Amino acid sequence: MNITNREQEILTEIESNPQVSQKHLSKKLGITRSAIAVHIMNLSAKGLIKGRGYILSAQPLISIIGGANIDIHGISLQKIKPKDSNPGNLFSSPGGVARNIAENISRLELPCRLITALGQDHHGDILINNCKELGIDTRSIIRHEEMQTSTYLSIIDSSGEMLNAISDMKIMTAITPSYIKSIEKILIRSELIILDTNLEISTLKYIMKNFNHIPIFIDTVSTTKAKKILPFLDKIHTLKPNLMEAVSISGIKIKDLKKLPLIAKWFHKKGLKRLFITLGEKGIFYSTSEAYGIETLPLKKNKIVNVSGAGDASMAGLVHAWKEQYSAKESAKNALIAAQIALTNTDTINPSMSLKHLEERYNEKYA
């Protein structure tokens, strides 16, 4: 179901005050009262408003909590020469693991809210406006008056591989346990919670303790940050690390992918329900307490433009698969398809990511 930006604004106002008058909405949003009446009639026809007093139809949202930043990518036109100036192209775009996952999920037509922290600056305005355009709920985003919006800088080789990156994410400390508690009534209505490990460990602990009755998906972000989740594995429904992150968490080093079940067994003994380890061009390893395997989906190297958004897209693929009640094996395939869509565009998020595109590619490859 598609709703306009104006309809979303009206829903936001009504949710905060179901008894709000059309006169107040008209004044708040700067449009005529008759226009408000038309929008409300349309929302009623779509089933999003029911009954008197603007009773909202229950629409469970997916809550994504974590990092949002401006990505700056430097893509070399040839093999990188260390300690030298390399000719290439520079691109900037909205980014951050949680924000990227939210955009992919929104493009797959799943309603979601983003919970993050942004500065009161130009980059923060860009990210807020971008989320609103995508239909992502932004009401729980913190706008910090002192710290600046996160920035992520990456250097990408001509092959599409990221060689190095620097991130400035100090503002993530603003997402505290007390802030999560302040939005508890909103968060508790989530049908799914997705976290990235940019969050402080105290915040992760609070969420795991108070919201573990809701399925929790985790994106581990990096080998260092991944270790934060070690105490909470029994509270996690789905974990998506890459191989280095899985090794970092478990402490189990392997030289042969055939040994991946050893790592999986360790995670499941700790209480983890589902594990998906991304393996780059070698595919994705999936595991539950009942089954495991590796799914592959080769892509010609000349079609790989930017690998930086593949992991975020694969998480969205896992979420879509969960909604469709796919098996772990089918979920892995869906994640691979989503990752491949991301790989073929210079932007972190491929604008062609869509539910239709994902399903068509899945049916083409696996049906």
C-alpha angles and dihedrals in degrees: 000000000000123000127183125244089251092052089051090052091052092048089051092054093045093049091054091047117014090186094056114136126235088238090058092046090051092052094042096049098035098236133112122277090239090056089051089052091052092049092049090049089052092048090051090050089052090052095243094116120044133182132345124325089035096283104193120228109242108258112174113218133206109235117212116192123188145055130006123175147142111272119214113191125190109198116192120221090215140017108310117257108209118233091013140096109264124200113235147111130290123213132178126195142152109285147152124129097260093041092047091050090048092052093048091048092049091050087054087059096250115137112239145165127216120218112192143119125259133176125246088253143104094273090051091052090050092053095046093049091045092053092048091051089053092050094248114151106245101175095108097050115118117228105204118206098205110031123066127238114271119265127200122197121192135181114212126193123227087259090064094252118134109236100184143343142193123207130191105199104149090130090070088080086075090073095083131167088255091056092050088050090052090059095039094119089057097043095047090064092061118118090205135011122209119193133185122204094242082094120099114260091242089057092047089051093051093050093046091051098045105031106033090115084075117070108262122205119193131204107195098207099196143002092258098045093041091072090068091079096056094101093049106049093117090058094054123094099188129015123191114189129150117242095268091050092048089052091047092053098042100035088223112131119201133184097190126055087220085074093061092102087067090061091044092052090053092052094047091050086057089056102261112150103201133014128193115181114191113219103186112230089358092068131234133311116217129192141175128167087269107040144012141178147136124264120198133190113179118215124191110254093230088064094056109098106159127004097188096094099042096093093050091049092049090055089053088050089054091050092050089048091050090052090051091047094239120173119252090260092050090045090055090052091049091050090052092052091050091048092051091053089054095048095062099064134069091226119083087239117041108230088216091064105120141142091251093050093047094049093044092051092046093051091045092054103033113015 
